[in-house]
């Protein structure tokens, strides 16, 4: 009977941890995209790439720090991962939409709102 209870508890705890991990993962991606969009709008002059990236890194790491307690090694690994993700996201968006993609997204948003009469 004890082994059945332990198996049930293990499955339950695993489900909770999986859910928490998934929520953290999803939240990190939301933070990254929101911070990239904000940085692109705020610093739209030339040669501000490092400032933008620093801002996005800070926001992502701030989000992770609120939800986890990382040691030095994990934090450094996360910084490398986030740095590469930011570079990849920005490069992909620039390649697809061009350097003024924030304006294009606003234009698409307005066009979509025009199709939906309940959106202002």
C-alpha positions as CSV (number, residue, x, y, z in Angstrom):
1,X,0.0,0.0,0.0
2,X,2.8,2.4,0.8
3,X,4.3,1.9,-2.7
4,X,1.0,2.7,-4.3
5,X,0.7,5.9,-2.3
6,X,4.3,6.9,-3.1
7,X,3.7,6.2,-6.8
8,X,0.6,8.4,-6.7
9,X,2.4,11.2,-4.9
10,X,5.3,11.0,-7.3
11,X,3.0,11.3,-10.3
12,X,1.1,14.2,-8.6
13,X,4.3,16.1,-7.7
14,X,5.8,15.4,-11.2
15,X,2.6,16.9,-12.7
16,X,2.9,20.0,-10.5
17,X,6.6,20.5,-11.3
18,X,6.0,20.0,-15.0
19,X,3.2,22.6,-14.9
20,X,5.4,25.1,-13.0
21,X,8.3,24.5,-15.4
22,X,6.0,25.0,-18.4
23,X,4.5,28.2,-16.9
24,X,8.0,29.6,-16.2
25,X,9.1,28.7,-19.8
26,X,6.0,30.3,-21.3
27,X,6.4,33.3,-19.1
28,X,10.0,33.8,-20.1
29,X,9.1,33.8,-23.8
30,X,6.3,36.4,-23.1
31,X,8.8,38.6,-21.3
32,X,11.3,38.3,-24.1
33,X,8.9,39.3,-26.8
34,X,7.4,42.1,-24.8
35,X,10.8,43.5,-23.8
36,X,12.1,43.3,-27.4
37,X,9.1,45.1,-28.7
38,X,9.4,47.8,-26.0
39,X,13.2,48.2,-26.6
40,X,12.7,48.5,-30.3
41,X,10.1,51.2,-29.8
42,X,12.0,53.1,-27.2
43,X,15.4,53.1,-28.7
44,X,14.8,53.3,-32.5
45,X,18.0,55.3,-33.3
46,X,21.0,53.7,-35.0
47,X,23.7,52.1,-32.8
48,X,21.4,51.3,-29.9
49,X,21.5,47.5,-30.3
50,X,23.6,46.9,-27.2
51,X,21.3,49.1,-25.1
52,X,18.3,47.3,-26.4
53,X,19.8,43.9,-25.7
54,X,20.9,44.9,-22.2
55,X,17.3,46.0,-21.4
56,X,15.8,42.8,-22.7
57,X,18.4,40.7,-20.8
58,X,17.6,42.6,-17.6
59,X,13.9,42.1,-18.0
60,X,14.3,38.4,-18.7
61,X,16.7,37.8,-15.8
62,X,14.5,39.8,-13.5
63,X,11.5,37.6,-14.4
64,X,13.5,34.4,-13.9
65,X,14.9,35.7,-10.6
66,X,11.3,36.4,-9.3
67,X,10.3,32.8,-9.9
68,X,13.5,30.8,-9.2
69,X,16.6,30.9,-7.1
70,X,19.6,30.2,-9.4
71,X,23.2,29.7,-8.3
72,X,26.0,31.5,-10.1
73,X,26.6,28.7,-12.6
74,X,23.0,28.3,-13.6
75,X,22.6,32.1,-13.9
76,X,25.6,32.4,-16.2
77,X,24.3,29.5,-18.4
78,X,20.9,31.2,-18.5
79,X,22.5,34.5,-19.5
80,X,24.3,32.8,-22.4
81,X,21.1,31.1,-23.5
82,X,19.0,34.3,-23.3
83,X,21.6,36.3,-25.1
84,X,21.6,33.9,-28.0
85,X,17.8,33.7,-28.0
86,X,17.5,37.5,-28.2
87,X,20.0,37.6,-31.1
88,X,18.1,34.9,-32.9
89,X,14.7,36.5,-32.4
90,X,15.8,39.9,-33.6
91,X,17.7,38.5,-36.6
92,X,14.7,36.4,-37.6
93,X,12.3,39.3,-37.3
94,X,14.6,41.7,-39.1
95,X,15.1,39.1,-41.9
96,X,11.3,38.6,-42.3
97,X,10.0,42.1,-41.8
98,X,13.0,44.4,-42.1
99,X,14.6,46.7,-39.6
100,X,11.4,48.7,-39.1
101,X,9.3,45.7,-38.0
102,X,7.8,47.5,-35.0
103,X,6.0,49.9,-37.4
104,X,5.0,47.0,-39.6
105,X,3.5,45.2,-36.7
106,X,1.5,48.3,-35.7
107,X,0.3,48.5,-39.3
108,X,-0.8,44.9,-39.3
109,X,-2.5,45.3,-36.0
110,X,-4.5,48.3,-37.3
111,X,-5.4,46.3,-40.5
112,X,-6.6,43.4,-38.4
113,X,-8.6,45.7,-36.1
114,X,-10.4,47.0,-39.2
115,X,-11.7,43.5,-40.0
116,X,-13.1,43.0,-36.5
117,X,-15.8,45.5,-35.7
118,X,-15.6,44.8,-32.0
119,X,-11.9,45.9,-31.8
120,X,-11.1,49.6,-31.5
